[in-house]
Amino acid sequence: MRYRKVKKIEEKLSALGYGCWGISGPSFWDGTTDDDSIKTIRKAVSEGINFFDVAPVYGFGHAEEVLGKAVKGMRNDIFIATKCGLVWDQQNRISNCLEPESIRREIEASLRRLQTDRVDLYQLHWPDPRVDIEKTMDAVNDLKKAGMIRYIGLSNFSLALAERAMKVSDIVSMQGLYNMLERNPKSYHNIPLEYAVEKEVLPFVKRNEMAFFPYSPLFQGLLTGTFDLERKNFSSSDVRSANPKLSGPDFEKYYSVAKELKAISEEIGKPLSQIAINWLLHHEEVTSIIAGAQNIAQLEQNLGAVEWEIDDGLYGRIETLIKNSGIDL
Ligand SMILES: NC(=O)c1ccc[n+]([C@@H]2O[C@H](COP(=O)([O-])OP(=O)(O)OC[C@H]3O[C@@H](n4cnc5c(N)ncnc54)[C@H](OP(=O)(O)O)[C@@H]3O)[C@@H](O)[C@H]2O)c1
C-alpha cells in the first residue's frame, strides 16, 4: 500500500481507502450482501487500507453497523471517517439538518453502530442553509472536546462556507465529487454543487495543508469498464438509479468516453478501474481514494492500482481523449 500524509492529520492514510455506501445492504445497492461486505472490509484492512468513509444515512444506519462488525478487534489499525447532517424520518425521507441537538443525537447513534468510543474524522455531509454554520461548528467543537471525535472535515461545502467554518473549528479535510470525467461537476444526483473541485478545492486544500477525499472515484462503477448501454437500468431501489448521468440522456456521452478509455486499458493491459484510481493519485492533493468495492475480487483489482503509476505519456493520452470528447469538465 502507498500512504499519504497531510500536516493536519497525525496518521498516514492509505492512498486507496474504502467507501462504504455500497455496503448499505441489498435494498440500496444491487448485488450487495453483508457477508461479502464484511469479508471485503477485513481483506482491505489486511492489505493495508486504513481509511474507511461511511455515513449514518448509508442504508439508514446499516453501513455503519456492518463496518463496526467487520472491524471489531482491529479498531486501532483503522481510521474511521463518518458524517452527520443527513437525517431521515420514519418514512425514510431524508433531509439536511445541522442543528446542534440533531448532531449530538447523530454522534451517539454512530458510535453505537460502529461499536467504538470515538470517530477519527467527523464530516459535515452537506450544508444546511437553515442553520448558521458558526452554531453548528460550536456543537462539533464540543464533541471534539468530549473526545467523541478527533478531527473535523467538510463534505460538499463551498469555499465561502468552508472559510466561515474554519474561523470556528480546525478543519482538516474536504470531500467532494471528483473523478476523471467529473472534475468540476455542477450537480450530483440532481443536487446543485456549489464547489468546483479541480478549479477551487484542490488549490484550497493544498494552501491549507488539508486532506482531500474524492468521492465516486470510479463514477459509481462506470469507470471500471463493466457497464454496457443496458446497464443504465439499475433496479429502482439501487441508489444509482437516481444519478441522471447514469440513466438519463447524458449516459450515452459518458459511456462512449468510458468505452474509449477501456480500449486504452486493454491495450496497456491494466484494468480501467486502476487507470481511474491512478489518474486521481497523479494529483498530489488527493489523499485517500474512497472507492467502493462490493467483493474481494473488485477490491483486489482496485488494490492493483497502487502497484504502478501513470506516466506522463499515458496521462497525456488520456487527457487528450477526454478533453476532445466534448464532455463538460
Ligand atoms: N460525501 C458525499 O456526499 C458522498 C457521495 C457519494 C459517495 N461518497 C463516498 O464515496 C464512496 C465511493 O463512491 P461511490 O460508492 O459513489 O462510487 P465509486 O467508488 O465510484 O464506485 C463503486 C462501485 O463501482 C463498482 N466497482 C468497484 N470496483 C470495481 C471493479 N474493480 N470492477 C468492477 N466494478 C467495480 C462497484 O459497484 P457494482 O459492482 O455494483 O457496479 C462499487 O460499489 C462511497 O462509498 C462513499 O463513502 C460520498
The ligand as an SDF file (V2000), in Angstrom:
LIG
                    3D

 48 52  0  0  0  0  0  0  0  0999 V2000
  -19.8210   12.9210    0.5800 N   0  0  0  0  0  0  0  0  0  0  0  0
  -20.7410   12.5320   -0.2420 C   0  0  0  0  0  0  0  0  0  0  0  0
  -21.7480   13.2140   -0.4640 O   0  0  0  0  0  0  0  0  0  0  0  0
  -20.5700   11.2230   -0.9610 C   0  0  0  0  0  0  0  0  0  0  0  0
  -21.3660   10.9290   -2.0850 C   0  0  0  0  0  0  0  0  0  0  0  0
  -21.1570    9.7130   -2.7270 C   0  0  0  0  0  0  0  0  0  0  0  0
  -20.1980    8.8190   -2.2730 C   0  0  0  0  0  0  0  0  0  0  0  0
  -19.4580    9.1270   -1.1650 N   0  0  0  0  0  0  0  0  0  0  0  0
  -18.4190    8.2000   -0.6680 C   0  0  0  0  0  0  0  0  0  0  0  0
  -17.6130    7.7740   -1.7430 O   0  0  0  0  0  0  0  0  0  0  0  0
  -17.5940    6.3590   -1.8040 C   0  0  0  0  0  0  0  0  0  0  0  0
  -17.4000    5.8750   -3.2190 C   0  0  0  0  0  0  0  0  0  0  0  0
  -18.3430    6.4420   -4.1060 O   0  0  0  0  0  0  0  0  0  0  0  0
  -19.4860    5.6040   -4.7960 P   0  0  0  0  0  0  0  0  0  0  0  0
  -19.8620    4.4840   -3.9160 O   0  0  0  0  0  0  0  0  0  0  0  0
  -20.4960    6.5850   -5.2410 O   0  0  0  0  0  0  0  0  0  0  0  0
  -18.8560    5.0130   -6.1190 O   0  0  0  0  0  0  0  0  0  0  0  0
  -17.4440    4.5060   -6.7110 P   0  0  0  0  0  0  0  0  0  0  0  0
  -16.4650    4.2480   -5.6530 O   0  0  0  0  0  0  0  0  0  0  0  0
  -17.1050    5.4260   -7.8060 O   0  0  0  0  0  0  0  0  0  0  0  0
  -17.9350    3.1340   -7.3640 O   0  0  0  0  0  0  0  0  0  0  0  0
  -18.0380    1.9990   -6.5670 C   0  0  0  0  0  0  0  0  0  0  0  0
  -18.7630    0.8710   -7.3190 C   0  0  0  0  0  0  0  0  0  0  0  0
  -18.0910    0.5330   -8.5170 O   0  0  0  0  0  0  0  0  0  0  0  0
  -18.1580   -0.8840   -8.7060 C   0  0  0  0  0  0  0  0  0  0  0  0
  -16.7500   -1.3650   -8.6710 N   0  0  0  0  0  0  0  0  0  0  0  0
  -15.7600   -1.0170   -7.8290 C   0  0  0  0  0  0  0  0  0  0  0  0
  -14.6060   -1.6340   -8.1400 N   0  0  0  0  0  0  0  0  0  0  0  0
  -14.8640   -2.3990   -9.2190 C   0  0  0  0  0  0  0  0  0  0  0  0
  -14.0730   -3.2490  -10.0150 C   0  0  0  0  0  0  0  0  0  0  0  0
  -12.7680   -3.4340   -9.7770 N   0  0  0  0  0  0  0  0  0  0  0  0
  -14.6620   -3.8840  -11.0670 N   0  0  0  0  0  0  0  0  0  0  0  0
  -15.9760   -3.6940  -11.3370 C   0  0  0  0  0  0  0  0  0  0  0  0
  -16.7860   -2.8780  -10.6210 N   0  0  0  0  0  0  0  0  0  0  0  0
  -16.2370   -2.2360   -9.5690 C   0  0  0  0  0  0  0  0  0  0  0  0
  -18.9720   -1.4550   -7.5490 C   0  0  0  0  0  0  0  0  0  0  0  0
  -20.3590   -1.4710   -7.8670 O   0  0  0  0  0  0  0  0  0  0  0  0
  -21.1160   -2.5680   -8.7640 P   0  0  0  0  0  0  0  0  0  0  0  0
  -20.3190   -3.8200   -8.7700 O   0  0  0  0  0  0  0  0  0  0  0  0
  -22.4490   -2.7080   -8.1400 O   0  0  0  0  0  0  0  0  0  0  0  0
  -21.2010   -1.9150  -10.1300 O   0  0  0  0  0  0  0  0  0  0  0  0
  -18.7420   -0.3870   -6.4830 C   0  0  0  0  0  0  0  0  0  0  0  0
  -19.7070   -0.3330   -5.4890 O   0  0  0  0  0  0  0  0  0  0  0  0
  -18.9160    5.9480   -1.1690 C   0  0  0  0  0  0  0  0  0  0  0  0
  -18.9170    4.6090   -0.7600 O   0  0  0  0  0  0  0  0  0  0  0  0
  -18.9860    6.9350   -0.0270 C   0  0  0  0  0  0  0  0  0  0  0  0
  -18.1700    6.5040    1.0270 O   0  0  0  0  0  0  0  0  0  0  0  0
  -19.6250   10.3200   -0.5250 C   0  0  0  0  0  0  0  0  0  0  0  0
  1  2  1  0
  2  3  2  0
  2  4  1  0
  4  5  1  0
  4 48  2  0
  5  6  2  0
  6  7  1  0
  7  8  2  0
  8  9  1  0
  8 48  1  0
  9 10  1  0
  9 46  1  0
 10 11  1  0
 11 12  1  0
 11 44  1  0
 12 13  1  0
 13 14  1  0
 14 15  2  0
 14 16  1  0
 14 17  1  0
 17 18  1  0
 18 19  2  0
 18 20  1  0
 18 21  1  0
 21 22  1  0
 22 23  1  0
 23 24  1  0
 23 42  1  0
 24 25  1  0
 25 26  1  0
 25 36  1  0
 26 27  1  0
 26 35  1  0
 27 28  2  0
 28 29  1  0
 29 30  1  0
 29 35  2  0
 30 31  1  0
 30 32  2  0
 32 33  1  0
 33 34  2  0
 34 35  1  0
 36 37  1  0
 36 42  1  0
 37 38  1  0
 38 39  2  0
 38 40  1  0
 38 41  1  0
 42 43  1  0
 44 45  1  0
 44 46  1  0
 46 47  1  0
M  CHG  2   8   1  16  -1
M  END
$$$$
